[in-house]
Amino acid sequence: MRFLRLLLIILCAAALCVTIPAFNADTCFEEGESYTFFCGDTSKDCRIVTVKRGAALKKLALDEVCGESTTYPSLDVNQFLENAHGQVIFCEQLSDSVNYYCTADLPYSVELYGTRINLHICVKEGGVTVASPIIFGGY
């Protein structure tokens, strides 16, 4: 009887070890200072959820995630684009920032000016925000 209990505990532990990684939600980006999820089916009803840490776990609890964003204190944009297999489609220079609209190997996308965009990088003093597909809200 003791053997069967021990065997059952070992089997349960093995099953747990196999299933936990299967339910792990990957995020688009390595976590920065904070991580934001955009939830909803349109930008009009977009709900913004921001966490300081544990983004992958939080993603599991969210419905209708349609985009993700994080902010880094600094970022080598060229290296980041290379790692994401990204290509800059167009660039926008504002008074306080430079915005790169790109295509990359990321899951979300929108159409801007007739082109599929799925990576938005905003470089400004104090940090770099990256998002897929684009940064919603004020940045």
CYANA upper distance limits for C-alpha pairs under 8 A (distance plus 0.5 A):
  1 MET  CA      5 ARG  CA      6.97
  2 ARG  CA      6 LEU  CA      6.77
  3 PHE  CA      7 LEU  CA      6.56
  4 LEU  CA      8 LEU  CA      6.54
  5 ARG  CA      9 ILE  CA      6.72
  6 LEU  CA     10 ILE  CA      6.72
  7 LEU  CA     11 LEU  CA      6.63
  8 LEU  CA     12 CYS  CA      6.62
  9 ILE  CA     13 ALA  CA      6.64
 10 ILE  CA     14 ALA  CA      6.63
 11 LEU  CA     15 ALA  CA      6.62
 12 CYS  CA     16 LEU  CA      6.63
 13 ALA  CA     17 CYS  CA      6.71
 14 ALA  CA     18 VAL  CA      6.84
 15 ALA  CA     19 THR  CA      6.67
 16 LEU  CA     20 ILE  CA      6.50
 17 CYS  CA     21 PRO  CA      7.84
 18 VAL  CA     22 ALA  CA      7.57
 19 THR  CA     23 PHE  CA      7.05
 20 ILE  CA     24 ASN  CA      6.95
 23 PHE  CA     60 LEU  CA      8.29
 24 ASN  CA     56 ALA  CA      7.35
 24 ASN  CA     57 LEU  CA      7.61
 24 ASN  CA     60 LEU  CA      7.85
 25 ALA  CA     56 ALA  CA      5.76
 25 ALA  CA     57 LEU  CA      7.31
 25 ALA  CA     59 LYS  CA      6.79
 25 ALA  CA     60 LEU  CA      6.39
 26 ASP  CA     56 ALA  CA      6.29
 27 THR  CA     55 ALA  CA      7.67
 27 THR  CA     56 ALA  CA      6.31
 27 THR  CA     59 LYS  CA      8.17
 27 THR  CA     68 GLU  CA      8.22
 28 CYS  CA     68 GLU  CA      7.29
 28 CYS  CA    106 LEU  CA      7.20
 28 CYS  CA    107 PRO  CA      8.29
 28 CYS  CA    132 SER  CA      8.01
 29 PHE  CA     69 SER  CA      8.14
 29 PHE  CA     70 THR  CA      7.71
 31 GLU  CA     35 TYR  CA      6.66
 31 GLU  CA     53 ARG  CA      7.86
 31 GLU  CA     55 ALA  CA      7.69
 31 GLU  CA     70 THR  CA      6.95
 32 GLY  CA     70 THR  CA      6.01
 32 GLY  CA     71 THR  CA      5.69
 32 GLY  CA     72 TYR  CA      5.45
 32 GLY  CA     73 PRO  CA      8.43
 33 GLU  CA     52 LYS  CA      7.08
 33 GLU  CA     70 THR  CA      7.58
 33 GLU  CA     71 THR  CA      6.18
 33 GLU  CA     72 TYR  CA      6.41
 33 GLU  CA     73 PRO  CA      7.98
 34 SER  CA     50 THR  CA      7.26
 34 SER  CA     51 VAL  CA      6.24
 34 SER  CA     52 LYS  CA      4.94
 34 SER  CA     53 ARG  CA      7.20
 34 SER  CA     70 THR  CA      6.27
 34 SER  CA     71 THR  CA      6.72
 35 TYR  CA     50 THR  CA      6.03
 35 TYR  CA     51 VAL  CA      5.86
 35 TYR  CA     52 LYS  CA      6.78
 35 TYR  CA     53 ARG  CA      7.74
 35 TYR  CA     55 ALA  CA      6.80
 35 TYR  CA     68 GLU  CA      7.92
 35 TYR  CA     69 SER  CA      6.35
 35 TYR  CA     70 THR  CA      5.02
 35 TYR  CA     71 THR  CA      7.68
 36 THR  CA     48 ILE  CA      7.24
 36 THR  CA     49 VAL  CA      6.04
 36 THR  CA     50 THR  CA      4.69
 36 THR  CA     51 VAL  CA      6.92
 36 THR  CA     68 GLU  CA      6.12
 36 THR  CA     69 SER  CA      5.47
 36 THR  CA     70 THR  CA      6.54
 37 PHE  CA     48 ILE  CA      6.35
 37 PHE  CA     49 VAL  CA      5.67
 37 PHE  CA     50 THR  CA      6.83
 37 PHE  CA     59 LYS  CA      8.23
 37 PHE  CA     65 VAL  CA      7.00
 37 PHE  CA     66 CYS  CA      8.17
 37 PHE  CA     67 GLY  CA      6.37
 37 PHE  CA     68 GLU  CA      5.05
 37 PHE  CA     69 SER  CA      6.95
 38 PHE  CA     46 CYS  CA      6.68
 38 PHE  CA     47 ARG  CA      6.29
 38 PHE  CA     48 ILE  CA      5.39
 38 PHE  CA     49 VAL  CA      7.07
 38 PHE  CA     65 VAL  CA      6.26
 38 PHE  CA     66 CYS  CA      6.13
 38 PHE  CA     67 GLY  CA      5.35
 38 PHE  CA     68 GLU  CA      6.45
 38 PHE  CA    136 PHE  CA      8.15
 39 CYS  CA     46 CYS  CA      5.98
 39 CYS  CA     47 ARG  CA      5.49
 39 CYS  CA     48 ILE  CA      6.86
 39 CYS  CA     49 VAL  CA      8.20
 39 CYS  CA     62 LEU  CA      8.20
 39 CYS  CA     63 ASP  CA      7.34
 39 CYS  CA     64 GLU  CA      5.69
 39 CYS  CA     65 VAL  CA      4.82
 39 CYS  CA     66 CYS  CA      5.93
 39 CYS  CA     67 GLY  CA      7.51
 40 GLY  CA     45 ASP  CA      6.41
 40 GLY  CA     46 CYS  CA      5.38
 40 GLY  CA     47 ARG  CA      6.74
 40 GLY  CA     63 ASP  CA      8.41
 40 GLY  CA     64 GLU  CA      5.81
 40 GLY  CA     65 VAL  CA      7.02
 40 GLY  CA     66 CYS  CA      6.95
 41 ASP  CA     45 ASP  CA      7.54
 41 ASP  CA     46 CYS  CA      7.63
 41 ASP  CA     64 GLU  CA      7.35
 41 ASP  CA     66 CYS  CA      7.46
 42 THR  CA     46 CYS  CA      6.59
 43 SER  CA    136 PHE  CA      8.24
 51 VAL  CA     55 ALA  CA      6.95
 51 VAL  CA     58 LYS  CA      8.38
 54 GLY  CA     58 LYS  CA      6.76
 55 ALA  CA     59 LYS  CA      6.56
 56 ALA  CA     60 LEU  CA      7.28
 57 LEU  CA     61 ALA  CA      7.68
 58 LYS  CA     62 LEU  CA      7.21
 59 LYS  CA     65 VAL  CA      8.33
 66 CYS  CA    108 TYR  CA      7.03
 67 GLY  CA    108 TYR  CA      6.66
 67 GLY  CA    131 ALA  CA      7.69
 67 GLY  CA    132 SER  CA      5.87
 67 GLY  CA    133 PRO  CA      6.38
 67 GLY  CA    134 ILE  CA      8.01
 68 GLU  CA    131 ALA  CA      6.03
 68 GLU  CA    132 SER  CA      5.96
 68 GLU  CA    133 PRO  CA      7.96
 69 SER  CA    129 THR  CA      7.46
 69 SER  CA    130 VAL  CA      6.05
 69 SER  CA    131 ALA  CA      4.55
 69 SER  CA    132 SER  CA      6.95
 69 SER  CA    135 ILE  CA      7.30
 70 THR  CA    129 THR  CA      6.21
 70 THR  CA    130 VAL  CA      6.19
 70 THR  CA    131 ALA  CA      7.10
 71 THR  CA    127 GLY  CA      7.06
 71 THR  CA    128 VAL  CA      6.04
 71 THR  CA    129 THR  CA      4.72
 71 THR  CA    130 VAL  CA      6.88
 72 TYR  CA    127 GLY  CA      6.07
 72 TYR  CA    128 VAL  CA      5.76
 72 TYR  CA    129 THR  CA      6.85
 73 PRO  CA    126 GLY  CA      6.82
 73 PRO  CA    127 GLY  CA      4.82
 73 PRO  CA    128 VAL  CA      6.80
 74 SER  CA    126 GLY  CA      8.36
 74 SER  CA    127 GLY  CA      5.97
 74 SER  CA    128 VAL  CA      6.40
 75 LEU  CA     80 PHE  CA      7.95
 75 LEU  CA    127 GLY  CA      8.49
 75 LEU  CA    128 VAL  CA      6.93
 76 ASP  CA     80 PHE  CA      6.64
 77 VAL  CA     81 LEU  CA      6.58
 78 ASN  CA     82 GLU  CA      6.70
 79 GLN  CA     83 ASN  CA      6.69
 80 PHE  CA     84 ALA  CA      6.72
 81 LEU  CA     85 HIS  CA      6.35
 81 LEU  CA     86 GLY  CA      5.05
 81 LEU  CA     87 GLN  CA      7.16
 81 LEU  CA    104 ALA  CA      8.14
 82 GLU  CA     86 GLY  CA      6.52
 84 ALA  CA    104 ALA  CA      6.22
 84 ALA  CA    105 ASP  CA      6.30
 84 ALA  CA    106 LEU  CA      8.15
 85 HIS  CA    104 ALA  CA      5.84
 85 HIS  CA    105 ASP  CA      6.48
 86 GLY  CA    102 CYS  CA      6.86
 86 GLY  CA    103 THR  CA      5.91
 86 GLY  CA    104 ALA  CA      4.47
 86 GLY  CA    105 ASP  CA      7.36
 86 GLY  CA    119 LEU  CA      8.44
 87 GLN  CA    102 CYS  CA      5.86
 87 GLN  CA    103 THR  CA      5.96
 87 GLN  CA    104 ALA  CA      6.98
 88 VAL  CA    100 TYR  CA      6.78
 88 VAL  CA    101 TYR  CA      6.40
 88 VAL  CA    102 CYS  CA      4.79
 88 VAL  CA    103 THR  CA      7.18
 89 ILE  CA    100 TYR  CA      8.08
 89 ILE  CA    101 TYR  CA      6.25
 89 ILE  CA    102 CYS  CA      5.52
 89 ILE  CA    103 THR  CA      7.44
 89 ILE  CA    117 ILE  CA      8.46
 90 PHE  CA    100 TYR  CA      6.69
 90 PHE  CA    101 TYR  CA      6.00
 90 PHE  CA    102 CYS  CA      7.57
 91 CYS  CA     98 VAL  CA      7.65
 91 CYS  CA     99 ASN  CA      6.11
 91 CYS  CA    100 TYR  CA      5.11
 91 CYS  CA    101 TYR  CA      6.66
 92 GLU  CA     98 VAL  CA      6.31
 92 GLU  CA     99 ASN  CA      5.50
 92 GLU  CA    100 TYR  CA      7.02
 93 GLN  CA     97 SER  CA      6.79
 93 GLN  CA     98 VAL  CA      5.14
 93 GLN  CA     99 ASN  CA      6.90
 94 LEU  CA     98 VAL  CA      6.49
 94 LEU  CA     99 ASN  CA      8.31
 96 ASP  CA    124 LYS  CA      6.64
 96 ASP  CA    125 GLU  CA      7.97
 97 SER  CA    122 CYS  CA      7.06
 97 SER  CA    123 VAL  CA      5.98
 97 SER  CA    124 LYS  CA      4.93
 97 SER  CA    125 GLU  CA      7.95
 98 VAL  CA    122 CYS  CA      6.30
 98 VAL  CA    123 VAL  CA      5.74
 98 VAL  CA    124 LYS  CA      7.11
 99 ASN  CA    120 HIS  CA      7.47
 99 ASN  CA    121 ILE  CA      6.10
 99 ASN  CA    122 CYS  CA      4.98
 99 ASN  CA    123 VAL  CA      6.87
100 TYR  CA    120 HIS  CA      6.20
100 TYR  CA    121 ILE  CA      5.54
100 TYR  CA    122 CYS  CA      6.98
101 TYR  CA    117 ILE  CA      6.88
101 TYR  CA    118 ASN  CA      8.21
101 TYR  CA    119 LEU  CA      6.49
101 TYR  CA    120 HIS  CA      5.27
101 TYR  CA    121 ILE  CA      7.15
101 TYR  CA    134 ILE  CA      8.49
102 CYS  CA    117 ILE  CA      6.08
102 CYS  CA    118 ASN  CA      6.78
102 CYS  CA    119 LEU  CA      5.44
102 CYS  CA    120 HIS  CA      6.68
103 THR  CA    116 ARG  CA      7.52
103 THR  CA    117 ILE  CA      5.75
103 THR  CA    118 ASN  CA      5.82
103 THR  CA    119 LEU  CA      6.32
104 ALA  CA    118 ASN  CA      6.90
104 ALA  CA    119 LEU  CA      6.85
106 LEU  CA    118 ASN  CA      6.98
106 LEU  CA    119 LEU  CA      7.96
106 LEU  CA    132 SER  CA      7.41
107 PRO  CA    118 ASN  CA      8.09
107 PRO  CA    132 SER  CA      8.17
108 TYR  CA    118 ASN  CA      6.24
108 TYR  CA    132 SER  CA      6.35
108 TYR  CA    133 PRO  CA      5.73
109 SER  CA    116 ARG  CA      6.86
109 SER  CA    117 ILE  CA      5.99
109 SER  CA    118 ASN  CA      4.69
109 SER  CA    119 LEU  CA      8.28
109 SER  CA    132 SER  CA      7.42
109 SER  CA    133 PRO  CA      5.28
110 VAL  CA    116 ARG  CA      6.20
110 VAL  CA    117 ILE  CA      5.94
110 VAL  CA    118 ASN  CA      6.84
110 VAL  CA    133 PRO  CA      6.71
110 VAL  CA    134 ILE  CA      8.31
111 GLU  CA    115 THR  CA      5.75
111 GLU  CA    116 ARG  CA      5.01
111 GLU  CA    117 ILE  CA      6.39
112 LEU  CA    116 ARG  CA      6.91
112 LEU  CA    117 ILE  CA      7.03
117 ILE  CA    133 PRO  CA      6.86
117 ILE  CA    134 ILE  CA      8.26
118 ASN  CA    131 ALA  CA      8.47
118 ASN  CA    132 SER  CA      5.63
118 ASN  CA    133 PRO  CA      4.38
118 ASN  CA    134 ILE  CA      7.15
119 LEU  CA    130 VAL  CA      7.62
119 LEU  CA    131 ALA  CA      6.22
119 LEU  CA    132 SER  CA      5.18
119 LEU  CA    133 PRO  CA      5.53
119 LEU  CA    134 ILE  CA      6.61
120 HIS  CA    130 VAL  CA      6.19
120 HIS  CA    131 ALA  CA      5.67
120 HIS  CA    132 SER  CA      6.79
120 HIS  CA    133 PRO  CA      6.89
120 HIS  CA    134 ILE  CA      5.40
120 HIS  CA    135 ILE  CA      7.01
121 ILE  CA    128 VAL  CA      7.53
121 ILE  CA    129 THR  CA      6.29
121 ILE  CA    130 VAL  CA      4.98
121 ILE  CA    131 ALA  CA      7.03
122 CYS  CA    128 VAL  CA      6.15
122 CYS  CA    129 THR  CA      5.66
122 CYS  CA    130 VAL  CA      6.89
122 CYS  CA    139 TYR  CA      8.50
123 VAL  CA    127 GLY  CA      7.00
123 VAL  CA    128 VAL  CA      5.10
123 VAL  CA    129 THR  CA      7.15
124 LYS  CA    128 VAL  CA      6.69
130 VAL  CA    135 ILE  CA      7.88
131 ALA  CA    135 ILE  CA      5.87
135 ILE  CA    139 TYR  CA      7.88
